[in-house]
Amino acid sequence: MLLLLPGLCIGNLSYVTLGNIVITENNNGDISNGANETITLTAPAGIEFQAGTGSGSVSGTGATFGSVVVTNSTITFTASLSGGSNSNINTITINGINVRATSLVSSVTLTRTGGTM
């Protein structure tokens, strides 16, 4: 997931709010069913999240939002999806994440490094 982060400057101690992170199924059932399913995204070297920021939502039949936990280097999203979630496209939205640059980066790619979804 490539991100554009205008306004980030090395040495600026202020955080910049990241735009919404939106994950949408291509097909019904692409996001697995289950209680407390997770997705973990990791920041690349040179980018730091502001721990404790962010919120999220999940849309679709049978989908229930759980939580968003942000550390300096990871975002973990939790949701529960029941069998009904296979009948339509589900969308996960993570918002309100604050970031800052700690060193020079040419591009920013969030990487999915874990989870059960």
N, C-alpha and C positions, 0 to 999 in steps of 0.2 A: 504494500500500500504506500504509494509515493505521496508525500505531502508537500505543499507549498507553504512556507512560513515567512511571509513578508514581515518586516519589522524586527527581526531577531538580530541582535548585535552582540558580538563577543564583549564581555566586560560589563554589559548592561545587566544589573542585578534584577531588573523588573522582568516579570513574566508576561508573555503574550498569550491570549486565549486562542487555542486551536479551534479551527472550524469543526463542525460536526463530523464524526466518524460514523459512516452508515454502511452496514453490511446487510445486503439483501440476497435472499435465496434466488438462484436461477430457476430452480424447479421445486415444487412442493416436496418437503421432506429432506432437502439438502442439509438443513440444520437438524441435528439429531434430537429425538425426544428423550426426556428424562428430567428428573428433579435436580435442581442445582447444577445444571450444565454450565461450563465455563469456557471463556476464550481469554487467553493472555497475550497481550501485545507488548513488545519490548522496544524501547527507544534505542536508536543507534548511538554510537560513541559521539560525544560532542553535544548531545541534546539531553536536557533534564526536565522531567515533569515536576510540577509542584504537588507534593504528596498531599493527599486529603481533598483534592479538588475533584470536580466532575460529578456527573449524574448520567442517567441513561433511561432508556425505555425499550420495549419490544412490542411490536404490533403483530397481529394475526390471531386467529382462533386458537384457543388452547395455549396461548403464550402468556407467561407471567414474569414481569421484571423482578429480579432479586436485588442486585447491588452492583456498584462500581467501586473498586478499591484501587487507588492510585498511590504508587510509591515513587521515588525519584527516577526509577528506571522502567517500571512496568505499569500497565493498566490491566486489571482483571475484571471482566464483566461476567455476572452470574444471572441466569434465568432458568425457569422451569418451562418445559414444553410437553404437552400431553399429546395423545394420539390425534386429537382434533387439529393440531397444528399442521398435520400432513395434508389438510384439505385446501390450504391456500398458501400464498407466498408470505413468509415471515420477514420482518425487517428489524434489525437491531440498530439503535442509535445511541451513541455515546457523545456527550457534549460537556462543555464547561471545563475542559482540560487545559491547564495552563502550562506553558513550556518556556524554556530559555536555552540559549546557546552557551555552552561552557568552553567550546573550542570551535575552530573553523570547520565547517562542513559544506560540501559542494551540493549535496542533495540529502533529503531526509526520507528514509524509508522505514515505516513501522513494520516489524516482523512478528508474525504469529509464532510464538515460541512454546505454546502449551495450551491446554484446555481439553475439554471433553466433547464440545459441540462439533 
